[in-house]
Amino acid sequence: MENILKVIAVILAAIALIYWAIDAAKNKDLYAKELDTKILLLKIEYENALKGTDKMEALKKGREYYSFLRSIKNGDKRGPSIYDEASMANDIATMKEN
């Protein structure tokens, strides 16, 4: 009888672990989709700002976009790198004048 209870306890624990693993995988997929959506939204906002004439707005949107990319890729919370800034400067230089 004691062995049967141990077996039942192990089976229940295994079921709970499997359920938790499936739930964690679903949450991970949802988080990845949310990140992809956020990246796409920031990129679109930056590209739309580049189509306008407000260079300060384009710089702001570019910094938001590159900062977010840096933060999710390697946890860097310092903002855009010098290379990102150079890329934005090139993009902004091609913008139309007022």
Secondary structure, 3 states (H helix, E strand, C coil): CHHHHHHHHHHHHHHHHHHHHHHHHHHHHHHHHHHHHHHHHHHHHHHHHHHCCCHHHHHHHHHHHHHHHHHHHHCCCCCCCHHHHHHHHHHHHCCCCC
